[in-house]
Amino acid sequence: MSGSEGRKMWGGRFERPPDASFYQFERSWQFDRRLLPQELALDRAWARALTAAGILSADECQEILRALDSIESHAKSDPHWLDTSEAEDVHHFAEMALIEKLGPLGAKLHTGRSRNEMVATEFRMYVKEAARETGRAVASLMRAVSSQAQSNLGIPMPGTTHLQHAQPLLLSHWLLAHGEAFARDAARLASAARAADVCPLGSGALAGCAFPVDRAALAGDLGFSRITKNSLDAVSDRDFALEMLFALATLAMHLSRLAEDMILFASPEFGFLELADEYSTGSSLMPQKKNPDAWELIRGKSGRIYASLVWLLTAVKGLPSGYQRDLQEDKEALFSAHDQALEASRVAAGALAATRFRPSRLLEAAQDPALVATEVADYLVAQGVPFRQAHEIVGKVLRAAEQEGKSIRQMPLERLKEFSPAFGSELSTVLTLESALARRSTAGGTAPGAVRAALADFNTRLAQLEENP
Ligand code: ARG
């Protein structure tokens, strides 16, 4: 069997069956079978709507619903049935199965509806669920961030810009910086779920439905909160999928940036953390190796997830109004991005939770006097020196210290006074890591109190996410 079964949905006007290789080319069953649960739910809702509209009798409706139940259990218990089906797509599969069970009654269910609206509806149902599922994975990742931030509270680290030592930070502050990015991802995913939560069913092929189906009831039956406003737009709009893909692409980018930090921090040059055995691999040649493959793969996944966004944007950009078969290209793009982002989020959550940070190494690195250079300038500002001048003076002090092979903390007061009479005490007494941290106490800053408050705030938002998965 190749094209002959495929013709059953639309073969009437054709004299000859499709070319076998073309049939394989145009089929979507291999991938849209993933939508079978959504297809069967839609079929049930449509049977009820046709019954309410007087097109099916109550008995016919019951028979159809029973047959759909048995198709569902058959599909669950016998994957071989799905694997070997030659159906054109998921809609064709369900219709063939229904007709096989019910004969002519099965052939009544397609009254007044089109695959164009069915696929748009089922895809929206899938995206809604996928966005929620990914949101739950992001919440677990945020939980891992929160636990690490909590158990490492108070540990300093060197903060960098341009990857050069800049100012000290608390490790928890760095963790929560990634946490905030993931919190935005969770919000974006929730917004993508809302964008998908509009029901196109009742739009027909493009012009609306000629039978008096109750669109609001159909939407409610399928768990949608709203109905689409224009039938022509409804069958060709894929904005909801693009919004989901953008949310996934941004999540992938954030995962990749976390991964990059983790990979750097695990290197011996940084040595800030120890990778978890459970999420690392060894080398087949070099016995000493413990490689950050989990994080490297997470970083590497971003490419194909972005590709899905570009793939769908490109597929839809030149389409005339209404459904075009190009739109069949939407599903694999989204399925792939969803699968990859979901797995990457789960692995990241596990790998982060299992990471052991090295407080002594972090503290040692945070003691670099260069990290408190801003403090020296601020110290001079407090003595009345204009900041721009203070910046210049400290630059000169630093250069001299470097030439003399000293750290800025080791410069005696008399030597400092040669650069500015405003120096009044040894810098070693004012230039502590603790005070550099403590002074940054504005909301969102890295002072211990500000970080504790930020963590509490983060935890409140996380708890809300976890309560409304
Ligand atoms: N398999 C198709 C898709 O995924 C279903 C809609 C087919 N509609 C059509 N007019 N050929 O888009």
Residues whose N, C-alpha, C, O or C-beta is under 5 A from the ligand:
A	BS01	LIG	S28 D89 R115 N116 V119 L327 Q328
